[in-house]
Amino acid sequence: MVGKFKTGAETDAEKVVQNGFRKLGENRWAATEFLKPLDGRDCG
């Protein structure tokens, strides 16, 4: 299943990154090239 986020949307994510994708939740991943951390957040 593919989902979409609107530009500027915020979501929680995990520190797990595999093959250029960051885990957002159970069976939910997003390409890291489209993500950026919020100010003050540690994305390790």
C-alpha distance matrix in Angstrom:
0.0 3.8 6.6 10.3 13.6 16.9 19.5 21.5 19.0 19.7 17.7 18.7 17.9 19.3 21.7 19.7 19.0 18.1 18.2 18.1 15.2 16.0 14.5 13.9 13.4 12.2 9.1 8.9 10.5 12.1 14.6 18.0 19.6 18.1 19.1 22.6 24.2 26.0 29.8 31.1 27.9 27.9 24.8 26.7
3.8 0.0 3.8 7.0 10.4 13.6 16.0 18.2 16.1 17.3 15.8 17.3 16.6 18.5 20.8 19.1 18.0 17.4 17.2 16.4 13.6 14.6 13.8 12.9 13.5 13.3 10.4 8.8 9.4 9.8 12.1 15.5 16.6 14.8 16.2 19.8 21.7 23.5 27.3 28.9 25.9 26.2 23.1 25.2
6.6 3.8 0.0 3.8 7.0 10.3 13.1 15.1 12.7 14.0 12.8 14.9 14.9 17.4 20.0 19.0 18.2 18.4 18.6 17.2 14.1 14.3 13.5 11.7 12.6 13.3 11.2 8.7 9.5 9.3 12.0 15.0 16.1 13.5 14.5 17.8 19.6 20.9 24.7 26.5 23.7 24.4 21.6 24.3
10.3 7.0 3.8 0.0 3.8 6.6 9.4 11.7 9.8 11.9 11.7 14.5 14.9 17.9 20.3 19.9 18.9 19.5 19.5 17.4 14.6 14.7 14.6 12.5 14.3 15.8 14.1 11.0 11.0 9.5 11.7 14.2 14.6 11.5 12.6 15.8 17.8 18.8 22.5 24.7 22.3 23.5 20.9 23.9
13.6 10.4 7.0 3.8 0.0 3.8 6.4 8.1 6.1 8.5 9.1 12.4 13.3 16.7 19.1 19.4 18.6 19.9 20.2 17.6 14.9 14.3 14.5 12.0 14.3 16.5 15.6 12.0 11.8 9.8 11.8 13.4 13.8 10.2 10.6 13.2 15.0 15.5 19.1 21.5 19.4 21.0 18.8 22.1
16.9 13.6 10.3 6.6 3.8 0.0 3.8 6.2 5.4 9.0 10.9 14.6 16.0 19.5 21.7 22.3 21.5 22.9 23.0 20.1 17.8 17.2 17.8 15.3 17.7 20.2 19.4 15.8 15.3 12.9 14.3 15.4 15.0 11.2 11.8 13.7 15.7 15.6 18.9 21.8 20.3 22.3 20.5 23.9
19.5 16.0 13.1 9.4 6.4 3.8 0.0 3.8 5.6 9.0 11.7 15.2 16.3 19.7 21.3 22.2 21.1 22.8 22.6 19.3 17.6 17.1 18.4 16.3 19.2 22.0 21.3 17.5 16.3 13.3 13.8 14.2 13.1 9.4 10.1 11.5 13.8 13.7 16.7 19.9 18.8 20.9 19.2 22.7
21.5 18.2 15.1 11.7 8.1 6.2 3.8 0.0 3.8 6.5 9.9 13.2 14.8 18.3 19.8 21.4 20.6 22.9 23.3 19.9 18.0 16.8 18.0 15.7 18.7 21.9 21.8 18.0 16.9 14.0 14.8 14.3 13.8 10.2 9.5 9.7 11.2 10.4 13.3 16.5 15.7 18.2 17.1 20.7
19.0 16.1 12.7 9.8 6.1 5.4 5.6 3.8 0.0 3.8 6.8 10.4 12.4 16.2 18.3 19.7 19.5 21.8 22.6 19.5 17.1 15.4 15.9 13.0 15.7 18.8 19.0 15.3 14.8 12.6 14.3 14.3 14.7 11.0 9.8 10.6 11.5 10.7 14.1 16.7 15.3 17.7 16.5 20.2
19.7 17.3 14.0 11.9 8.5 9.0 9.0 6.5 3.8 0.0 3.8 7.1 9.5 13.2 15.5 17.3 17.7 20.4 21.8 18.9 16.3 13.9 14.0 11.0 13.6 17.0 17.9 14.3 14.0 12.3 14.4 13.7 14.9 11.8 9.5 9.6 9.3 8.3 11.8 13.9 12.1 14.6 13.6 17.4
17.7 15.8 12.8 11.7 9.1 10.9 11.7 9.9 6.8 3.8 0.0 3.8 6.4 10.2 13.0 14.6 15.5 18.2 20.0 17.6 14.5 11.7 11.0 7.7 9.9 13.4 14.6 11.3 11.4 10.8 13.5 13.1 15.2 12.5 9.9 10.7 9.9 9.8 13.4 14.6 12.1 13.8 12.5 16.0
18.7 17.3 14.9 14.5 12.4 14.6 15.2 13.2 10.4 7.1 3.8 0.0 3.8 7.1 10.1 12.1 13.7 16.7 19.2 17.1 14.0 10.6 9.4 6.3 8.1 11.8 13.7 11.0 11.2 11.4 14.1 13.4 16.1 14.2 11.1 11.5 9.9 10.2 13.4 13.7 10.5 11.6 10.4 13.6
17.9 16.6 14.9 14.9 13.3 16.0 16.3 14.8 12.4 9.5 6.4 3.8 0.0 3.8 6.8 8.4 10.0 13.0 15.7 13.9 10.8 7.2 6.0 4.1 6.7 10.4 12.0 9.4 8.8 9.3 11.7 10.8 14.1 12.9 9.9 10.7 9.5 11.1 14.3 14.3 10.7 10.6 8.3 11.0
19.3 18.5 17.4 17.9 16.7 19.5 19.7 18.3 16.2 13.2 10.2 7.1 3.8 0.0 3.8 5.4 8.1 11.3 14.5 13.4 10.7 7.0 5.5 5.8 7.2 10.2 12.0 10.4 9.7 10.9 12.9 11.8 15.4 15.1 12.2 12.8 11.3 13.4 16.1 15.3 11.5 10.2 7.7 9.2
21.7 20.8 20.0 20.3 19.1 21.7 21.3 19.8 18.3 15.5 13.0 10.1 6.8 3.8 0.0 3.8 6.4 10.0 13.2 12.2 10.5 7.1 7.2 8.9 10.6 13.2 14.5 13.1 11.5 12.2 13.2 11.2 14.8 15.4 12.5 12.6 11.2 13.8 15.9 14.9 11.1 8.7 5.9 5.9
19.7 19.1 19.0 19.9 19.4 22.3 22.2 21.4 19.7 17.3 14.6 12.1 8.4 5.4 3.8 0.0 3.8 6.7 10.3 10.2 8.4 5.8 5.6 8.6 9.9 11.6 12.3 11.5 9.7 11.1 11.9 10.8 14.6 15.5 13.4 14.4 13.8 16.8 19.2 18.5 14.8 12.3 9.2 8.7
19.0 18.0 18.2 18.9 18.6 21.5 21.1 20.6 19.5 17.7 15.5 13.7 10.0 8.1 6.4 3.8 0.0 3.8 6.8 6.4 5.4 4.3 6.3 9.7 11.8 13.4 13.0 11.8 9.0 9.5 9.3 8.1 11.7 13.3 11.8 13.3 13.7 17.1 19.6 19.4 15.9 13.6 9.9 9.5
18.1 17.4 18.4 19.5 19.9 22.9 22.8 22.9 21.8 20.4 18.2 16.7 13.0 11.3 10.0 6.7 3.8 0.0 3.8 5.5 5.3 6.5 8.0 11.7 13.3 14.0 12.7 12.2 9.3 10.2 9.5 9.6 12.6 14.6 14.0 16.1 17.0 20.5 23.1 23.1 19.7 17.4 13.7 13.1
18.2 17.2 18.6 19.5 20.2 23.0 22.6 23.3 22.6 21.8 20.0 19.2 15.7 14.5 13.2 10.3 6.8 3.8 0.0 3.8 5.6 8.6 10.7 14.1 16.0 16.6 14.7 13.9 10.6 10.6 8.8 9.4 11.4 13.9 14.3 16.7 18.4 22.0 24.6 25.1 21.9 19.7 16.0 15.5
18.1 16.4 17.2 17.4 17.6 20.1 19.3 19.9 19.5 18.9 17.6 17.1 13.9 13.4 12.2 10.2 6.4 5.5 3.8 0.0 3.8 6.8 10.0 12.8 15.5 16.9 15.1 13.4 9.7 8.5 5.9 5.7 7.7 10.3 10.8 13.1 15.2 18.8 21.4 22.3 19.2 17.5 13.8 13.9
15.2 13.6 14.1 14.6 14.9 17.8 17.6 18.0 17.1 16.3 14.5 14.0 10.8 10.7 10.5 8.4 5.4 5.3 5.6 3.8 0.0 3.8 6.6 9.2 11.8 13.3 11.6 9.7 6.0 5.3 4.3 5.3 8.3 9.6 9.5 12.3 14.0 17.4 20.4 21.2 17.9 16.5 12.8 13.6
16.0 14.6 14.3 14.7 14.3 17.2 17.1 16.8 15.4 13.9 11.7 10.6 7.2 7.0 7.1 5.8 4.3 6.5 8.6 6.8 3.8 0.0 3.8 6.3 9.2 11.5 10.9 8.7 5.5 5.5 6.3 5.9 9.6 10.1 8.6 10.8 11.6 14.7 17.8 18.3 14.8 13.4 9.7 11.0
14.5 13.8 13.5 14.6 14.5 17.8 18.4 18.0 15.9 14.0 11.0 9.4 6.0 5.5 7.2 5.6 6.3 8.0 10.7 10.0 6.6 3.8 0.0 3.8 5.7 7.8 7.9 6.1 4.5 6.7 9.1 9.4 13.1 12.9 11.2 13.3 13.5 16.0 19.2 19.4 15.7 14.5 11.2 12.5
13.9 12.9 11.7 12.5 12.0 15.3 16.3 15.7 13.0 11.0 7.7 6.3 4.1 5.8 8.9 8.6 9.7 11.7 14.1 12.8 9.2 6.3 3.8 0.0 3.8 7.2 8.0 5.2 5.3 7.0 10.2 10.7 14.0 12.8 10.8 12.8 12.6 14.5 17.9 18.3 14.8 14.5 11.7 13.9
13.4 13.5 12.6 14.3 14.3 17.7 19.2 18.7 15.7 13.6 9.9 8.1 6.7 7.2 10.6 9.9 11.8 13.3 16.0 15.5 11.8 9.2 5.7 3.8 0.0 3.8 6.1 5.0 7.1 9.9 13.3 14.2 17.6 16.4 14.6 16.5 16.0 17.6 20.9 20.9 17.3 16.9 14.5 16.3
12.2 13.3 13.3 15.8 16.5 20.2 22.0 21.9 18.8 17.0 13.4 11.8 10.4 10.2 13.2 11.6 13.4 14.0 16.6 16.9 13.3 11.5 7.8 7.2 3.8 0.0 3.8 5.4 8.4 11.9 15.2 16.7 20.0 19.1 17.7 19.9 19.7 21.3 24.7 24.6 20.9 20.2 17.7 19.1
9.1 10.4 11.2 14.1 15.6 19.4 21.3 21.8 19.0 17.9 14.6 13.7 12.0 12.0 14.5 12.3 13.0 12.7 14.7 15.1 11.6 10.9 7.9 8.0 6.1 3.8 0.0 3.8 6.6 10.3 13.4 15.5 18.6 17.8 17.2 20.0 20.4 22.4 25.9 26.3 22.6 21.9 18.9 20.2
8.9 8.8 8.7 11.0 12.0 15.8 17.5 18.0 15.3 14.3 11.3 11.0 9.4 10.4 13.1 11.5 11.8 12.2 13.9 13.4 9.7 8.7 6.1 5.2 5.0 5.4 3.8 0.0 3.8 7.0 10.6 12.6 15.5 14.3 13.6 16.5 17.2 19.1 22.8 23.4 19.9 19.6 16.6 18.4
10.5 9.4 9.5 11.0 11.8 15.3 16.3 16.9 14.8 14.0 11.4 11.2 8.8 9.7 11.5 9.7 9.0 9.3 10.6 9.7 6.0 5.5 4.5 5.3 7.1 8.4 6.6 3.8 0.0 3.8 6.9 9.1 12.0 11.3 10.9 14.0 15.1 17.6 21.2 22.0 18.5 17.9 14.5 16.2
12.1 9.8 9.3 9.5 9.8 12.9 13.3 14.0 12.6 12.3 10.8 11.4 9.3 10.9 12.2 11.1 9.5 10.2 10.6 8.5 5.3 5.5 6.7 7.0 9.9 11.9 10.3 7.0 3.8 0.0 3.8 6.2 8.6 7.5 7.6 11.1 13.0 15.7 19.2 20.6 17.4 17.1 13.7 15.8
14.6 12.1 12.0 11.7 11.8 14.3 13.8 14.8 14.3 14.4 13.5 14.1 11.7 12.9 13.2 11.9 9.3 9.5 8.8 5.9 4.3 6.3 9.1 10.2 13.3 15.2 13.4 10.6 6.9 3.8 0.0 3.8 5.4 5.8 7.0 10.5 13.1 16.2 19.4 21.0 18.1 17.5 13.9 15.6
18.0 15.5 15.0 14.2 13.4 15.4 14.2 14.3 14.3 13.7 13.1 13.4 10.8 11.8 11.2 10.8 8.1 9.6 9.4 5.7 5.3 5.9 9.4 10.7 14.2 16.7 15.5 12.6 9.1 6.2 3.8 0.0 3.8 5.3 5.0 7.7 10.2 13.6 16.5 17.9 15.2 14.3 10.9 12.4
19.6 16.6 16.1 14.6 13.8 15.0 13.1 13.8 14.7 14.9 15.2 16.1 14.1 15.4 14.8 14.6 11.7 12.6 11.4 7.7 8.3 9.6 13.1 14.0 17.6 20.0 18.6 15.5 12.0 8.6 5.4 3.8 0.0 3.8 5.7 8.1 11.5 14.6 17.2 19.2 17.1 16.6 13.5 15.1
18.1 14.8 13.5 11.5 10.2 11.2 9.4 10.2 11.0 11.8 12.5 14.2 12.9 15.1 15.4 15.5 13.3 14.6 13.9 10.3 9.6 10.1 12.9 12.8 16.4 19.1 17.8 14.3 11.3 7.5 5.8 5.3 3.8 0.0 3.8 6.9 10.5 13.0 16.0 18.4 16.4 16.7 13.9 16.3
19.1 16.2 14.5 12.6 10.6 11.8 10.1 9.5 9.8 9.5 9.9 11.1 9.9 12.2 12.5 13.4 11.8 14.0 14.3 10.8 9.5 8.6 11.2 10.8 14.6 17.7 17.2 13.6 10.9 7.6 7.0 5.0 5.7 3.8 0.0 3.8 6.9 9.6 12.7 14.9 12.6 13.1 10.4 13.2
22.6 19.8 17.8 15.8 13.2 13.7 11.5 9.7 10.6 9.6 10.7 11.5 10.7 12.8 12.6 14.4 13.3 16.1 16.7 13.1 12.3 10.8 13.3 12.8 16.5 19.9 20.0 16.5 14.0 11.1 10.5 7.7 8.1 6.9 3.8 0.0 3.8 6.6 9.2 11.5 9.8 10.7 8.8 11.9
24.2 21.7 19.6 17.8 15.0 15.7 13.8 11.2 11.5 9.3 9.9 9.9 9.5 11.3 11.2 13.8 13.7 17.0 18.4 15.2 14.0 11.6 13.5 12.6 16.0 19.7 20.4 17.2 15.1 13.0 13.1 10.2 11.5 10.5 6.9 3.8 0.0 3.8 6.4 8.0 6.0 7.4 6.5 10.0
26.0 23.5 20.9 18.8 15.5 15.6 13.7 10.4 10.7 8.3 9.8 10.2 11.1 13.4 13.8 16.8 17.1 20.5 22.0 18.8 17.4 14.7 16.0 14.5 17.6 21.3 22.4 19.1 17.6 15.7 16.2 13.6 14.6 13.0 9.6 6.6 3.8 0.0 3.8 6.2 5.5 8.6 9.1 12.7
29.8 27.3 24.7 22.5 19.1 18.9 16.7 13.3 14.1 11.8 13.4 13.4 14.3 16.1 15.9 19.2 19.6 23.1 24.6 21.4 20.4 17.8 19.2 17.9 20.9 24.7 25.9 22.8 21.2 19.2 19.4 16.5 17.2 16.0 12.7 9.2 6.4 3.8 0.0 3.8 5.6 8.8 10.5 13.5
31.1 28.9 26.5 24.7 21.5 21.8 19.9 16.5 16.7 13.9 14.6 13.7 14.3 15.3 14.9 18.5 19.4 23.1 25.1 22.3 21.2 18.3 19.4 18.3 20.9 24.6 26.3 23.4 22.0 20.6 21.0 17.9 19.2 18.4 14.9 11.5 8.0 6.2 3.8 0.0 3.8 6.7 9.6 12.0
27.9 25.9 23.7 22.3 19.4 20.3 18.8 15.7 15.3 12.1 12.1 10.5 10.7 11.5 11.1 14.8 15.9 19.7 21.9 19.2 17.9 14.8 15.7 14.8 17.3 20.9 22.6 19.9 18.5 17.4 18.1 15.2 17.1 16.4 12.6 9.8 6.0 5.5 5.6 3.8 0.0 3.8 6.3 9.1
27.9 26.2 24.4 23.5 21.0 22.3 20.9 18.2 17.7 14.6 13.8 11.6 10.6 10.2 8.7 12.3 13.6 17.4 19.7 17.5 16.5 13.4 14.5 14.5 16.9 20.2 21.9 19.6 17.9 17.1 17.5 14.3 16.6 16.7 13.1 10.7 7.4 8.6 8.8 6.7 3.8 0.0 3.8 5.6
24.8 23.1 21.6 20.9 18.8 20.5 19.2 17.1 16.5 13.6 12.5 10.4 8.3 7.7 5.9 9.2 9.9 13.7 16.0 13.8 12.8 9.7 11.2 11.7 14.5 17.7 18.9 16.6 14.5 13.7 13.9 10.9 13.5 13.9 10.4 8.8 6.5 9.1 10.5 9.6 6.3 3.8 0.0 3.8
26.7 25.2 24.3 23.9 22.1 23.9 22.7 20.7 20.2 17.4 16.0 13.6 11.0 9.2 5.9 8.7 9.5 13.1 15.5 13.9 13.6 11.0 12.5 13.9 16.3 19.1 20.2 18.4 16.2 15.8 15.6 12.4 15.1 16.3 13.2 11.9 10.0 12.7 13.5 12.0 9.1 5.6 3.8 0.0
